[in-house]
Amino acid sequence: MVDTSMFTKHSTCGTLILLLYVDDIILTRDNGDALSTFIKCLSTEFAMTDLGELHYFLGVEATRTMAGLRLTQTKYSLDLLQKTSMTGCKPCRTPVASGSKLSAADGSTLVDPHEYRQVVGALQYLTLTRLDLSYSVNQACQFMHAPTTAHYDAVKRILRYLKHILGAGIDIKPGPISIITTFTDADWAGCPDTRRSTTGFCIFLGSNLLSWGSKKQPTISRSSSESEYKALAVTVSEVLWLSYLLDDLHVPISLPLIINRDNISTTYMAANPVLHARTKHIEVDYHFVRELVLTKKIKVQFVRSSDQVADIFTKGLSSPLFKSHRSKLMWLPPISLQGDDNTYDTHATTHALHAITVNSCQDELIYHIYTM
């Protein structure tokens, strides 16, 4: 089993999937009768409450729309703004200024870092559905040990941006789910303190965004190609894990898995063994990726920088470019609520979701959300 919190049952009646976090459960199935029978069996063994179709789970709001299922954290965002007394702040169009980098030497040390750590921790949980905050929150998380006034100013900018766009989230739409497409990028030597690079990636299953991340690389890269190849290896590992997870769910995936990059040298290195002599400094990553390319499990291909949506996870972008990438990755609330369709469509998706809880525990962390 790839995910220890996920349990599956495959039979002639269909597939049943159970996701468990402490005492909160999500159930999904492709057969309504099988789901009802399973809930009755659980009820005879445990004291629990059937909450019906999924609407709210551990701070994540699930809303049925004409397009499918929408995942947001609007209430959580509003509570965070109220808690930090930022409800009256001036909105900001981007969470981080274009080209700006945080440094440990910026500003003066905070007398009481407790509030900083609380707010950043809350923002980190918000990135479950707000991928547009991933890079800026990742930057803030790197100074939890000794935050300064400059770091807190950066966190306040994130909160101002949060007020600018409340209620944004992820749309999950019905459609083919046999193709995995990935975008990955790296910001070479972006950290002003350590000169380590930042890896960013996003993975689509069909047309639905499934996974994303922004993370500083653990070692220093001596060239941009090295940092890009390290990012490629990390992304390939994530894609393989997801393919194993889908295999557990008996979901057939088309091969090769597509990896999009905007770095030509990395693309050539993955495909051309003649360039092996130039990769001795990244030997393990090279052979890991190269073997998967040879077996046709993955395919690394070039994409124009203007279409490289993973840029949003590696650096601060200009407002127009940030908006362009954001619109391709997530659902945004309308500028005016007038004419917005907020009605629930219970027939929008083929497979129903149910939430079951033993106790009313609504403030814990949810790591993954799956659909069938």
N, C-alpha and C positions, 0 to 999 in steps of 0.2 A: 504494500500500500504506500503510495507516494505521499499522501497527506494523512497524518495520523488522526486528524479530527474529522475525516470524511469516511463514511461507511456506505457501501453499495450492496445492493442485492439485484442480481440479474436472473430472470426466470422467463418462462414462456409467456407470463402475464405482462412482462415489461421490465423496466428498470426503476428501482427505488433508490434515492440518495438521501442520506441523513448527514447533516453538518452539526457538530456539537461544540459548544463553547461553554464550559462549566455546567450550568443548568439551563441553558438556552439552546433551542434546537430549531433548525430549518429543515423542512422536508420538501422534496420535489419528486415528481414521478411522471411517467408517460401513460399511466392508467389510473383513472379516478377510483375505481373499486378497490384496487390494490392498496392505495393510499389510505382509504377509509378503514380497511381491514387492519392495516398496520397500526394506525392510531388507536384503534380499539384494543389491540394486543398490548400496546405500551401502557394504556390507561389501566389495564388490569394488573400490571406489575408495578407501576409507579403512580404517585399522586401528581397529576399534572393538569394543565388547562390548555385546551385547544383554542388558540386565538384566531383561527380561520386563515384567510389569505394574508400573505405577507404585506404589511403596511409600515412597520417600524421595528427595527432590530438593532439593539445596542447603539443607538444614536444615529443610525442610518435610516433615512426615510425612503420607502419604496412606493412609488406612485405609478399606477397603471394609466397609460395614455393610448391614443390611437396608434402610436408608433411602436409601443411595446412596454418596457418597464424602465422607469427613471429612478436613479439612485441619487439622493441629495442629502445634505446635512444642514438644512436651513435653520432649524431650531437650535442646533448646536452652535452654529455661527453667531446667531443673535445673542445667545447666552454668553458666548465668549466676549462679544463686543460690550455687552452690559457689564460683565465682570471686570473688564479692563477700563471701564468708563470711556469707551471710544465710540459710543453711539452718536455723539455730536461732532465727530471729527470730520475734516474735509476729505472727501474721497480721493483716491489716487488711481491712475489708469493702469499702472503696472506694479507688481509686488517688489521689484528691485530695479534700480536705475540701470540704464544701458551701460555695459562695460564696467560697472562698479564691482569691487572685490572687498570683502571684509578682511581685516588684519587684526591680529592680537595686539598690535601696537596702537590701534586707533582708540581715541577717547581715554577717559579715566576709569579706573575700576569701580564698579558699583559697590556701594556700601553694603547693601542687602541684595544678593543675587537670587533670592528665593522667588520673588515675583517673576523675574526673567525666566527662570527655569519652568515655572508653572505655565506661563503663557506659551513658551516654545513647545513644551510637552503637549499642550492642548492643540496647538497648530499642527503638530506632527500627526495627531490622530485625524485631523481634518483632511489631510492629504489622501485619505482613503477614497474620497470622491472628488477632491479638488486637486487634480494633477498640476494645475497652473501654479500651485504654491510649492511644488516639490523642490525646485532649485533654491528658492529663497529660504525655505524652512531648513533645508539641508545645510545651507550656509550658517544659519543661526544656531543650529545644533552643534556646530563644531567649537563653540565657545561657551558651552554650558559650565565648564570648570572655572572659568574666570571671565565672566561677561563684563563689558565696559559700557559706558554711556553711548558710544557710537553703535554698538551692537543692539542696544535697546532701541535706539532711533530706527535701526533697520527693521526691527520687529514691529515697531509702531507703523512703519510704512506698509508692512504686510497687512496689518489690521485695517489701515486706511483703504487698501486695495480690496480687502474682504468686504468692506462696507460698499465699495463701488459696485461690486457684483455679488449680490446675495442670492442664494438659491441655485447657483450653477451646479452641475453634476454630470453624471454619466448616463447615457441612453443605451439600453440593451434592446436590440431590435431582432425580430424573427428573420431568419434567412439562412443561407448555406453556411455551415461552420466547418468545412473540410480544409480550408486554406488558412495557414498561419503566415502572416506578414509582419516583419519586424523592421524598425528603424533604430539605428544606434549611432552615437556620435561621442566625441571626446573633446574637451577643452584643454589643450596641452599647457602644462605648467601654469595653470590658472591661479593656484593658491599663492599669494604674495609672501607667505611665511615659510612654506616648505617647498614650493614649486612642484607640488604634486598636481596631477591632472584630475579632471572630473569626468566620470562616465555617465552618460544618459541614454536611456532606451525606452521604447514603447512597443508593445506587441498587440497585434490585432488578430482576433479569431473571426474570419469572415470580415464583416464591416464593423464589428464591435471591438472597442478597446478593452483588452483583457488584463494587461499588466504594464506597469511603468516604474521607472526608478531614476534617482539621481544620487550618485555616491562618489566620494573622493577615492581615487585609486590608492592602494596601500603603499606603493613604491614610486620613486621618481623615474620618469621616462626621459631618456637622453635625446629623443627625437619625437616629432609629432606622429610619425608612422608607428613608433613603439607604443605611444599612448593610445592611438587609434586601434591598434591590434589588441592591446589589453582590454579595451572596451568591447571589441568584437568577441573576444573569448568569454568575457563575463556574460554578455548578452546571449551567446550561443548556449551557455550553461542554463540560463533561465528558460530559453526556448525549449531545450531538451526536457527540462523538468515539467514544463507545461504539456509537452507532447506525451510524456509518461502518464501524467494525470489524466489526460483525455483518453489514453489507452485504457486506463482503469475504468473509465466510464463507457468503454466500448464505442467511442466516437472515432470513426476512421479519418485520418489526416492525410492529405495529399503531400507527397514528397516531390522535390526537395522543399524544405522550409526556406522561405525567402528572407534574406537579410539585406536591407538597404543601407548603403553608406555613401557619404559624399567625399570620401578620401580615395583617390584613384590608386595610390601606392598600396594601400591595404587590400583593395579589391584585387589587384594584380598578384599580390603575394599569396592570397588565398587560393588563386586559380593556377598559378604558374610555378612549378617546382624549380625552375631554373633560377629563380630569385632566392632560393633557400640559403645561399651563402651570406645574404645580407640580413638574415634573421637569427643569427646565432645568439644574440643578446635577448631574444624572446623565444628561445627554442621550444619550451614546453607549450606555450600558447600557440605557436606556429603549428606544431605537429597535431595538437588537439583539434584545431580548426581544419587543417589540411586533410586529416583522415576523414572527417565528416563530409568534406567537399568531394573527396574521391569516391566515397560510398554513396554519393548523391542524396545524402540526408539533408544537407543544407546547400544553398546557393547564395553566394555573396555577389551582389550586383551594385552598380553605381547609380546614385540618384543626385540630381542637382541640389546645390546648397539651398536654393529657394524652396525646395520641396522637402528638405530634411527637417521634419517636424520634431525630431529628437533634440534639436538645438534648444528647445524651450527648457530642457532638463540640465543643460550644461553651463549656461551663462545668462547674464542679463541682456535682454534684447531691446531694440527700439520699439516704441509703442506700435507702429504699423505691423512690424514683423511678428511681434508677440501676439497681437490680435489675430493675425492670419493663421499662425500655428494653433492657437487656442481654439479657434472656430472649427478646425479640422479634427480636433481631439475630443471635445466635450460639448455638452448641451449648455446653452446660455439662456437665461430668462429673458423674456421680451423687455424692451425698453419701457413700454407701457403695458400695464396689466389689462388694458381695455382690449376686449376681443380674445383674450387668452383662454384656451380651453382647459379648465382644470378638472373636468369631470373624469371619473374613473371609468375605464372601459374594461369590463371583466372578460371580454372576449378578444382582447388585443393580442394575447399570447396563447399558444396552444397548451402549454403545460402550466398548471396552477402551482403556486407556492404556498406553503402553510408554515406558520410559526407556532411553536409550542413552547411553553415556559413552565417550569416547576415553581419558581419564585419570581417575583417582579424585580428582576435585576436588569436595569436598562442603561447602566452607565459603564459597562465593560468594553473591552476592545474586540473588534471583529477584524480578522486578518484577510479573509478572502470571501468573495461573493461569487457563487457559481450559478449558471443557468443551464437548462437542458434545451 
